[in-house]
Structures are given as C-alpha cells and as structure tokens.
Amino acid sequence: MKRLPPLNALRVFCVAAKHLSFTQASLELFVTQAAVSHQIKLLEEHLGLKLFTRRNRNLFLTEEGQAYYHDIKDIFAHVTDATEKLLARGAKGAITIASPPSFASTWLVPRLSLFSQAYPDIDVRLKAVDFDDGYLTDDMDVAIYYGRGRWSGVLADKLHDEFITPVCSPILLENEPRLHSVTELDKHTLLHDESRNGWRNWLRHYGLTHINVNQGPVFSHSMYVLQAASLGQGVALANTVLAKPELESGRLVCPFPQKIAAKEAFYLVADKLHYESEKVTAFREWMLELVKQESAVPKRDNTPSNCIDGASEHV
C-alpha cells in the first residue's frame, strides 16, 4: 500500500487549487512562490500525476487535479474544526453549556453576566438544545436537563423546587367571562405545550372533569405558551421557575391558589469524566449558590403570594 502524501504538500495544493494561483497561495501561506512550486512538484512526483497545467500564462487544474481537489478540499477544514473543538473542551478559558431554549431565555441568559464577572477568564458558549432522552455530546461540558434526576452516565444537581399553577394576563381577569375559580376554566381558552398532558393531569388532580382539555392552541416551547398568556390569549399552566420573570413584572398573575409541586425539575448535569474539571466545578458551584441565594430572598411585592410561596399539593 502506497504511503500517504506529505501533509504539507497537500495543504499547499488545496490552497493553490482554491486560488488557481501560486502567487495567491504563497501570500495566504506566508511562504515564497518558489516554496509553493516546490511542494506541488513533490506532491506530483509522489502521485505520479500532473495536477496543474498552464495555458496562456494562466494556471488550471488537470482533470486528475480537479477530481483530487474535490475529494480532499474539506479535509483541512475538518481538522481545524476538530482541533478547535478539542482545545475548547480542554481549555480553562471556555465552557460550553447546553440548555433547553425556555430555561436559557428565562433564567440562564439574564444571569450569565454574573458568572462572567466572577470568572472573567472563562468564556461561556451557550447552546439552545431540546433534549428528548437526556444526553451529552462531545462538544458540551455541562447541560440543563428537565426530568426526575435519573440519567445514566451523568451526575446531576437539582436546581429548584418547582410548582405547576395556572397563570394568565391580569387583563383577562378584568373582562368577561369571569375567572374567579378553577371551575370557570371551561369558559376560557387553555394554552398547551406539545404534550397537552399538563392540563390533563392538573385538571384530573382537582377532579375537574367538565373541562375540555383538547381545546386551545399548542406551542412547541413553554416560553411561547407563557408569551401567549401574557398577551391575554388564554390561560397557561406554568412552571413557576420559568414563569417567575413574568409573574414578578406583573405581566402574568395566578388567578387562584391551586398549585401542585412538580415531580420533575431542572437539573445541572455533567458526565462523570468532566464533573470535577476546574471550569465545570466553577460553573456548578456558582450556579448552585445563586439558586440557593435567590430561593432565600423573599418574593417581590408585586408577585402574588399564591403563585410561588405557601403550601402546595403533589400530583
């Protein structure tokens, strides 16, 4: 089996073929034009083929050169990408965080500047990802999962105690039809995420069998459900962690006190190999401490007490 051609000559060939100019290749590679010619000659001798030809002082690829360039032109781009990914994963200066879009937009993004202030030498790279089965890909250092905290191959830290409760715009309470108790939900549009199971389970828990859970629009992400509710388009069943900014601003309110403690929650996870790495430890300790501090702070004055505080029931 013939050995591989010299990599430096391959790289020079790809740049020269891209420009169809030894002069332009020499400028991009910061070498002399003679050095470019020499590397091309080495490669042609190794392959036993002519890769370039000149006509009327212009440089062209031969038929073999065109086919070869087409097949190998992306090799060095792939090598560069793979190297950058490796260095980003191992470097102290970069951490990649994967999170569901709803949690990223409502909780994580507004607080990331605090982490950057505490750790200015660590670059944050945030990826919005929908997790179906819970997994970490090679380019992720930590991730936010939503579930019951049982995933194989990762270590998980629970972030918040969460509650599920109906929310709506205060405008909805000022108009007819009335919405003073849960029994009056049948007169209002219900807003759903894609599963539709939230309202079904919540209403079943309170024995409200007269309400049609199949009516109302469906949204792909919970942040869209909350946005529709804040615009007065119906009543949403909200996770109090995701709804907290809207509740504190007064754009959403809890029309009645019924709420249940969620069985599922958001968790910060990392695989066992990287859980104790310096940058992951720094991010994990910062995030858990911030959650602890915020949980200890009393609610803001304009947050209805029945939304987050007080007794609740489990599903």
C-alpha positions in Angstrom: 0.0 0.0 0.0 1.4 3.4 -1.0 2.1 5.7 1.9 0.1 8.9 2.3 1.4 12.0 0.5 3.2 14.7 2.7 0.5 16.7 4.5 2.3 20.0 4.0 2.3 19.4 0.2 -1.4 18.5 0.4 -2.2 21.7 2.2 -0.3 23.8 -0.3 -2.1 22.0 -3.1 -5.5 22.8 -1.6 -4.7 26.5 -1.3 -3.2 26.8 -4.8 -6.1 24.9 -6.3 -8.6 27.2 -4.5 -6.9 30.3 -5.9 -5.6 28.8 -9.2 -2.6 30.8 -8.4 0.8 30.0 -6.9 1.2 33.7 -6.1 -2.0 33.9 -4.1 -1.2 30.6 -2.4 2.2 32.0 -1.3 0.5 35.1 0.2 -2.1 33.1 2.1 0.5 30.6 3.4 3.2 33.2 4.2 5.8 31.4 2.1 7.6 32.2 -1.2 6.2 31.3 -4.6 9.2 29.1 -5.1 8.3 27.1 -1.9 4.7 26.6 -3.3 6.1 25.4 -6.6 8.4 23.0 -4.8 5.6 21.5 -2.6 3.4 21.0 -5.7 6.3 19.3 -7.5 6.8 17.0 -4.5 3.1 16.0 -4.5 3.0 15.4 -8.2 6.1 13.2 -8.0 4.6 11.3 -5.1 1.4 10.7 -7.0 2.9 10.2 -10.4 0.4 12.6 -11.9 0.3 16.2 -13.1 -2.1 18.3 -11.0 -1.7 21.7 -12.7 -1.2 22.9 -16.2 -0.5 26.4 -17.6 -2.2 27.8 -20.7 -1.7 31.4 -21.9 0.1 32.2 -18.6 -3.0 31.1 -16.6 -3.0 28.2 -14.1 -5.5 25.4 -14.5 -6.2 22.1 -12.7 -5.8 19.0 -14.8 -8.7 16.6 -14.9 -6.9 14.5 -12.2 -6.2 17.6 -10.2 -9.8 18.7 -10.3 -11.0 15.3 -9.0 -8.4 15.2 -6.3 -9.2 18.7 -5.1 -12.9 18.0 -5.0 -12.3 14.9 -2.8 -9.8 16.4 -0.3 -10.6 20.2 -0.2 -12.6 19.9 3.1 -10.0 17.7 5.0 -8.1 20.6 6.5 -11.3 22.4 7.4 -12.4 19.3 9.3 -9.0 19.0 11.0 -9.2 22.7 12.1 -12.7 22.3 13.4 -11.9 19.2 15.3 -8.8 20.8 16.8 -10.7 23.9 17.9 -13.4 21.7 19.5 -10.8 19.7 21.4 -9.0 22.8 22.6 -12.2 24.4 23.7 -13.2 21.4 25.6 -9.9 21.1 27.5 -9.1 24.7 27.8 -9.7 26.6 31.1 -10.9 29.5 29.1 -14.0 28.0 27.5 -17.1 26.2 28.8 -20.0 25.0 26.6 -23.4 24.9 28.3 -26.4 23.2 26.6 -29.9 24.2 27.8 -33.5 23.9 26.7 -34.5 27.2 25.0 -37.1 28.1 27.6 -34.8 27.8 30.6 -32.0 29.5 28.7 -34.0 32.6 27.8 -35.9 33.0 31.1 -33.4 32.0 33.7 -29.9 31.4 32.5 -29.2 34.2 30.0 -30.2 37.0 32.3 -27.7 35.7 34.9 -24.7 34.7 32.7 -23.1 38.1 33.1 -22.8 37.4 36.8 -20.8 34.3 36.1 -18.5 36.2 33.6 -17.9 38.8 36.3 -17.0 36.2 38.8 -14.8 34.2 36.4 -13.6 36.6 33.7 -11.1 34.0 32.4 -13.8 31.5 31.4 -15.5 32.0 28.1 -19.2 30.9 28.0 -20.6 29.2 25.0 -24.4 28.6 25.3 -26.2 26.2 23.0 -30.0 26.0 23.0 -30.9 22.3 22.6 -34.1 20.3 23.0 -33.2 17.1 25.0 -35.5 14.2 24.4 -33.7 11.4 26.2 -31.0 13.2 28.1 -27.5 13.0 26.6 -24.3 15.0 26.4 -22.5 15.2 23.1 -18.7 15.6 22.9 -18.9 19.4 22.4 -20.8 20.0 25.7 -19.2 20.5 29.1 -22.5 20.8 31.1 -26.2 20.8 30.3 -29.5 21.6 31.8 -31.9 18.6 31.8 -35.6 18.6 32.8 -36.8 15.4 34.4 -36.6 13.4 37.7 -32.9 13.4 38.0 -32.2 9.8 36.9 -30.0 9.7 33.8 -27.3 7.1 33.2 -23.7 8.2 32.7 -24.1 11.7 34.2 -24.1 13.3 37.6 -27.0 15.7 38.3 -27.7 18.5 40.7 -31.3 19.7 41.2 -31.7 23.4 40.8 -35.1 24.5 42.0 -38.2 23.2 43.8 -40.9 23.8 41.2 -44.7 24.2 41.2 -47.3 23.9 38.5 -50.1 26.5 38.5 -52.4 28.3 36.1 -51.4 31.8 35.0 -52.9 34.5 32.8 -52.7 38.1 32.0 -54.3 40.5 34.5 -56.3 41.9 31.6 -58.1 38.5 31.4 -59.4 39.0 34.9 -60.9 42.4 34.2 -63.2 41.2 31.4 -65.9 38.6 30.9 -66.2 35.7 31.1 -65.3 35.5 34.8 -62.3 33.6 36.1 -62.6 33.6 39.9 -62.3 29.9 40.5 -60.9 26.8 38.8 -64.4 25.6 37.9 -64.7 28.6 35.5 -61.8 27.4 33.3 -64.3 25.9 30.9 -65.2 29.4 29.8 -61.6 30.2 28.8 -59.0 29.1 26.2 -56.4 26.7 27.5 -52.8 27.2 26.2 -50.8 24.0 25.7 -47.2 22.8 25.1 -46.9 20.0 22.6 -47.6 17.2 25.1 -51.0 18.5 26.2 -50.5 16.3 29.3 -50.0 19.2 31.7 -53.6 20.5 31.7 -55.0 16.9 31.6 -53.1 15.8 34.7 -53.7 19.1 36.6 -57.4 19.1 36.0 -57.7 15.4 36.8 -55.9 16.0 40.1 -58.6 18.5 41.1 -61.5 16.4 39.8 -62.5 18.9 37.1 -63.9 16.5 34.5 -66.2 19.1 32.8 -63.4 21.0 31.1 -62.4 20.1 27.6 -58.6 19.7 27.6 -58.5 19.2 23.9 -59.4 22.8 23.1 -56.8 25.6 22.7 -53.7 26.3 20.7 -50.5 24.2 21.1 -47.0 25.7 21.2 -43.6 23.9 20.7 -41.9 25.6 23.7 -43.2 26.7 27.1 -41.8 30.2 26.6 -44.3 30.6 23.7 -47.1 29.4 25.9 -46.2 32.0 28.6 -45.9 34.7 26.0 -49.4 33.9 24.6 -50.7 34.0 28.1 -49.2 37.4 28.9 -50.8 38.7 25.7 -54.2 37.7 27.0 -54.7 34.8 24.6 -55.8 32.3 27.3 -54.8 30.6 30.5 -51.5 28.7 30.7 -50.3 26.0 33.0 -47.0 27.3 34.2 -43.8 26.1 35.8 -43.2 28.7 38.4 -39.4 28.8 37.7 -40.0 29.7 34.0 -42.9 32.0 34.7 -41.1 33.9 37.6 -39.9 36.9 35.4 -43.4 37.4 34.0 -45.0 37.0 37.5 -42.7 39.5 39.1 -43.2 42.0 36.3 -47.0 41.7 36.7 -47.5 40.6 33.1 -48.8 37.3 34.4 -50.8 36.6 37.6 -52.1 33.5 39.3 -55.9 33.7 39.2 -56.4 31.2 42.0 -54.3 29.5 44.7 -54.4 25.9 43.5 -51.0 24.6 42.6 -49.1 21.3 42.7 -45.5 20.5 43.4 -43.8 19.3 40.2 -42.4 15.8 40.2 -39.9 16.9 37.6 -37.4 19.8 37.8 -34.4 21.3 36.0 -31.0 19.7 36.8 -27.5 20.8 36.1 -25.7 17.7 34.7 -22.2 16.8 33.6 -20.6 13.5 32.6 -18.6 11.7 35.2 -15.3 12.3 33.3 -15.6 16.1 33.4 -17.7 16.7 36.5 -14.7 17.6 38.6 -12.8 19.6 36.0 -11.9 23.1 37.1 -14.2 25.0 34.8 -17.2 22.7 35.3 -16.7 22.9 39.1 -16.6 26.7 38.9 -19.8 26.9 36.9 -21.6 24.3 39.0 -20.7 25.9 42.4 -21.6 29.4 41.0 -25.0 28.2 39.7 -26.0 26.2 42.8 -25.0 29.1 45.1 -27.0 31.6 43.0 -30.1 29.3 43.1 -29.7 29.0 46.9 -29.4 32.8 47.3 -32.4 33.5 45.2 -34.5 30.9 46.9 -33.8 32.6 50.2 -34.8 36.1 49.0 -38.5 37.0 49.8 -40.8 37.4 46.8 -41.1 40.9 45.3 -44.0 42.9 46.4 -45.9 42.6 43.1 -45.7 38.8 43.0 -48.9 37.2 44.2 -48.2 35.1 47.2 -50.2 32.1 46.0 -48.1 31.8 42.9 -44.9 30.5 44.5 -45.0 30.6 48.2 -47.1 28.7 50.7 -48.4 25.1 50.8 -48.8 23.0 47.7 -50.0 19.6 46.8 -48.1 16.9 44.9 -49.5 15.3 41.8 
